């Protein structure tokens, strides 16, 4: 069941999203060669809690981190730890913030120093696909419009959309209906209506779309070892069009 939110409830998610955006800005300023993903996690958790909020991921189904930190061929759900960032890496950082029981969820992929042309293009195309898909968040549209916008942006450049992972609704729970694939035809799926709040998250690879789960039960890698990028916003459907509730892009610009 899709749970629509009232304007007051959307404002509560937006308040969590403001903290989220500032957390992502903090993390962006710390991504550099020699930094461990555990250090990024500790900084994010400290800041989130200092704002009177909680890291949504911490303890979620047993997840040990406050953020997901996924380097290079890891697509999503990376557990922060001893991994040390190196020049040329790319790093997806996914953050959830819960404030007064309302969740904001979003992600960004960062270049660590100078990266390859392929990595730079992958990041740019994945972010562009997120922005293109957000434009489809219109009252009266369909979930498939969002999915098709991602696929149409990604595949002409030779990249692949991960097909077994999806975006989702978000609100009091981190994962709500509907599921939002990143591929498929426009004009299909549930109808978009004012009050829906969606976590839209293109996950894109420089190779094939197949993925595998690591022995830790969390980390998801590309099957072929190719690079992966991940971008995400929490977006509300309003009468006036899409409203991005996690506006990290306004604070850090392009990744």
Backbone torsions as a table, in degrees:
resi	resn	phi	psi	omega
1	UNK	NA	131.6	178.6
2	UNK	-85.4	124.8	-177.2
3	UNK	-99.7	110.3	176.6
4	UNK	-81.6	147.5	-177.3
5	UNK	-105.8	149.0	174.0
6	UNK	-76.3	163.3	175.3
7	UNK	-55.0	-36.6	179.9
8	UNK	-67.6	-37.8	179.3
9	UNK	-70.2	-37.0	176.2
10	UNK	-62.6	-37.5	176.9
11	UNK	-63.4	-34.0	178.3
12	UNK	-68.4	-40.1	175.5
13	UNK	-65.9	-38.1	178.1
14	UNK	-62.4	-35.2	177.6
15	UNK	-65.3	-41.2	174.3
16	UNK	-64.8	-38.0	180.0
17	UNK	-65.8	-30.9	176.7
18	UNK	-66.2	-42.2	176.2
19	UNK	-64.6	-41.4	178.2
20	UNK	-56.6	-49.3	-176.7
21	UNK	-60.2	-40.5	179.5
22	UNK	-71.2	-30.1	174.8
23	UNK	-66.9	-43.6	179.3
24	UNK	-64.2	-37.7	176.4
25	UNK	-61.4	-41.8	177.8
26	UNK	-61.1	-47.7	-179.3
27	UNK	-63.3	-42.0	179.8
28	UNK	-56.3	-37.6	-179.6
29	UNK	-72.8	-13.4	-177.8
30	UNK	-106.1	-11.2	179.8
31	UNK	-70.1	115.0	-176.9
32	UNK	-164.9	156.9	175.8
33	UNK	-55.8	137.8	178.2
34	UNK	94.8	-11.0	179.5
35	UNK	-89.3	138.2	177.3
36	UNK	-90.2	156.3	177.4
37	UNK	-67.3	-26.4	175.2
38	UNK	-64.6	-37.3	178.9
39	UNK	-65.9	-39.2	176.5
40	UNK	-63.6	-42.0	-179.8
41	UNK	-61.8	-45.8	-178.8
42	UNK	-63.4	-42.0	-179.7
43	UNK	-64.8	-41.9	-179.8
44	UNK	-64.7	-46.0	-178.2
45	UNK	-63.4	-42.3	-179.3
46	UNK	-60.1	-44.3	-178.5
47	UNK	-68.4	-45.6	-179.4
48	UNK	-56.9	-46.5	-178.6
49	UNK	-68.6	-31.2	178.9
50	UNK	-66.0	-19.6	-179.5
51	UNK	-94.6	7.7	180.0
52	UNK	80.3	15.3	-179.6
53	UNK	-113.4	178.4	179.2
54	UNK	-127.1	146.6	173.2
55	UNK	-73.1	117.3	-172.8
56	UNK	-62.6	-31.7	-173.9
57	UNK	-78.0	-24.9	-173.5
58	UNK	-62.0	114.4	179.4
59	UNK	82.7	-1.1	-179.8
60	UNK	-66.4	112.9	-174.7
61	UNK	51.7	29.1	178.3
62	UNK	90.2	4.2	-180.0
63	UNK	-63.4	130.9	-172.7
64	UNK	-84.9	-14.4	-174.5
65	UNK	-99.8	168.1	174.2
66	UNK	-93.1	-23.1	174.5
67	UNK	-129.6	165.1	167.3
68	UNK	-102.2	128.8	-179.0
69	UNK	-125.9	110.6	-168.5
70	UNK	-124.4	102.9	-177.8
71	UNK	-86.8	143.7	165.8
72	UNK	58.1	-108.0	-176.7
73	UNK	-84.5	-0.9	174.3
74	UNK	-82.4	125.4	-175.0
75	UNK	-80.2	-54.9	-176.4
76	UNK	-152.3	170.5	170.0
77	UNK	68.0	26.4	177.6
78	UNK	-69.3	131.6	178.3
79	UNK	-82.3	123.0	179.0
80	UNK	-62.2	143.1	-178.2
81	UNK	-172.0	-136.3	-172.4
82	UNK	-83.4	-6.1	-178.8
83	UNK	-56.9	127.0	-178.0
84	UNK	-105.2	123.6	-179.4
85	UNK	-63.3	141.3	179.7
86	UNK	-126.7	155.1	175.8
87	UNK	-52.2	130.3	178.6
88	UNK	95.9	-11.8	175.1
89	UNK	-69.2	158.8	161.8
90	UNK	-120.9	149.3	-173.7
91	UNK	-138.1	119.8	171.7
92	UNK	-85.9	128.3	176.2
93	UNK	-118.5	119.1	-180.0
94	UNK	-113.7	129.2	-174.9
95	UNK	-131.3	137.1	171.3
96	UNK	-119.2	136.8	179.0
97	UNK	-125.8	128.0	176.5
98	UNK	-112.0	123.1	179.3
99	UNK	-128.7	121.5	179.9
100	UNK	52.1	36.3	175.7
101	UNK	86.0	1.9	-179.0
102	UNK	-112.5	137.8	-171.3
103	UNK	-106.8	136.1	168.2
104	UNK	-118.7	135.2	-171.0
105	UNK	-137.0	125.4	178.7
106	UNK	-161.4	163.5	-174.8
107	UNK	-145.1	159.6	178.1
108	UNK	-148.8	145.4	175.4
109	UNK	-108.1	129.5	-175.7
110	UNK	-111.1	144.6	168.8
111	UNK	-86.4	136.1	178.0
112	UNK	-100.0	102.3	-176.0
113	UNK	66.2	-145.4	178.8
114	UNK	-82.0	129.2	-179.3
115	UNK	-118.9	169.2	-178.8
116	UNK	-66.6	161.9	176.5
117	UNK	-60.0	-40.7	179.2
118	UNK	-61.1	-45.7	-179.4
119	UNK	-64.2	-42.2	179.9
120	UNK	-62.1	-43.1	179.5
121	UNK	-67.4	-41.4	178.4
122	UNK	-59.3	-45.5	179.4
123	UNK	-62.7	-45.8	-177.0
124	UNK	-63.6	-43.9	-178.1
125	UNK	-68.1	-39.9	-179.0
126	UNK	-66.4	-42.0	176.9
127	UNK	-65.1	-40.7	178.8
128	UNK	-61.8	-36.2	179.8
129	UNK	-68.0	-33.3	175.8
130	UNK	-65.1	-47.7	-178.7
131	UNK	-63.4	-38.0	179.0
132	UNK	-66.8	-38.3	-178.6
133	UNK	-71.0	-35.4	178.9
134	UNK	-60.8	-34.4	179.7
135	UNK	-62.0	-20.7	-179.1
136	UNK	-86.9	-1.2	-179.4
137	UNK	-81.1	82.6	-175.1
138	UNK	-128.3	136.0	175.3
139	UNK	-54.6	125.7	-178.7
140	UNK	97.2	-11.5	175.9
141	UNK	-79.3	-166.1	-179.3
142	UNK	-131.6	154.6	176.4
143	UNK	-55.9	-37.3	-179.7
144	UNK	-61.1	-25.0	176.7
145	UNK	-63.9	-39.0	177.7
146	UNK	-66.3	-48.4	-178.8
147	UNK	-58.1	-47.3	-176.5
148	UNK	-65.4	-35.5	179.7
149	UNK	-63.3	-40.0	177.9
150	UNK	-63.4	-54.0	-176.9
151	UNK	-58.1	-41.8	-177.6
152	UNK	-66.4	-27.6	179.5
153	UNK	-81.8	-35.2	-170.5
154	UNK	-84.1	-49.8	-167.4
155	UNK	-70.0	-33.0	178.0
156	UNK	-61.2	-22.2	178.7
157	UNK	-91.3	7.7	175.2
158	UNK	87.0	7.9	177.7
159	UNK	-97.0	169.6	-176.1
160	UNK	-124.4	143.7	175.6
161	UNK	-89.3	130.8	173.2
162	UNK	-67.1	126.5	-170.3
163	UNK	-100.8	-13.7	-176.8
164	UNK	-97.6	0.3	178.5
165	UNK	-120.9	145.0	-172.2
166	UNK	-136.9	160.3	165.6
167	UNK	-78.5	-175.6	-169.2
168	UNK	-165.9	164.7	169.1
169	UNK	-71.1	160.4	-179.6
170	UNK	-149.6	150.6	-179.8
171	UNK	-177.8	-114.1	174.0
172	UNK	-72.7	-26.6	173.7
173	UNK	-107.2	149.9	-178.9
174	UNK	-71.2	-31.8	179.1
175	UNK	-123.8	111.9	177.5
176	UNK	-125.1	168.6	169.9
177	UNK	-68.8	151.5	3.7
178	UNK	-94.1	164.7	167.8
179	UNK	-77.9	145.9	-176.9
180	UNK	-127.2	93.6	176.4
181	UNK	-64.1	161.0	178.3
182	UNK	-104.1	21.4	176.1
183	UNK	-154.6	164.2	177.0
184	UNK	124.3	171.3	-176.6
185	UNK	-75.7	149.4	174.6
186	UNK	-72.3	161.8	173.9
187	UNK	81.0	7.9	-178.5
188	UNK	-122.2	169.5	178.0
189	UNK	87.0	-177.9	-178.3
190	UNK	-57.9	146.3	177.9
191	UNK	-74.5	138.0	176.8
192	UNK	-80.6	130.7	-178.9
193	UNK	-134.4	147.1	177.0
194	UNK	-51.4	133.0	-179.0
195	UNK	104.8	-16.6	174.9
196	UNK	-71.6	143.1	175.3
197	UNK	-125.5	124.7	-169.5
198	UNK	-124.7	138.3	169.7
199	UNK	-98.1	103.5	-177.9
200	UNK	-97.3	125.5	-171.6
201	UNK	-146.9	87.1	173.3
202	UNK	-60.3	132.9	173.8
203	UNK	-123.6	118.9	-165.4
204	UNK	-131.5	143.0	178.7
205	UNK	-120.5	159.8	176.1
206	UNK	-87.5	-0.4	178.2
207	UNK	-126.2	-124.5	179.4
208	UNK	-87.2	171.8	-176.0
209	UNK	-88.3	-10.2	-175.9
210	UNK	-72.2	144.1	179.6
211	UNK	-130.9	166.6	176.4
212	UNK	-137.7	152.4	178.2
213	UNK	-97.0	133.5	-179.1
214	UNK	-72.7	164.1	179.0
215	UNK	-58.4	-21.9	179.3
216	UNK	-71.3	-7.8	177.5
217	UNK	81.4	-1.4	-177.6
218	UNK	-119.9	-57.9	-172.0
219	UNK	-62.7	132.8	179.4
220	UNK	-116.5	122.9	-177.0
221	UNK	-111.2	158.2	168.0
222	UNK	-66.1	140.9	-179.1
223	UNK	-64.6	-35.1	-175.4
224	UNK	-94.9	3.5	178.4
225	UNK	80.5	6.8	179.6
226	UNK	-73.8	161.3	178.4
227	UNK	-65.8	151.9	177.5
228	UNK	-135.4	149.0	176.0
229	UNK	-131.7	156.4	-173.2
230	UNK	-148.7	124.5	174.6
231	UNK	-130.5	148.9	-175.4
232	UNK	-155.4	141.7	168.6
233	UNK	-127.7	152.5	160.9
234	UNK	-93.7	125.7	-172.0
235	UNK	-130.2	136.0	176.1
236	UNK	-101.6	141.0	171.0
237	UNK	-83.9	122.5	178.4
238	UNK	-126.3	168.3	177.1
239	UNK	-63.3	-21.4	-177.8
240	UNK	-101.4	12.4	-179.6
241	UNK	107.0	-166.8	-176.9
242	UNK	-71.8	142.4	173.3
243	UNK	-124.4	114.1	179.0
244	UNK	-77.7	119.6	-175.9
245	UNK	-94.6	-7.9	178.8
246	UNK	-124.7	69.5	-168.4
247	UNK	-80.9	56.7	178.7
248	UNK	-61.6	-29.3	-177.1
249	UNK	-64.2	-24.0	178.0
250	UNK	-74.8	-18.9	-177.1
251	UNK	-100.9	-31.9	-175.3
252	UNK	-117.4	-5.3	180.0
253	UNK	66.3	-154.3	179.9
254	UNK	-70.4	146.9	178.7
255	UNK	-67.2	NA	NA
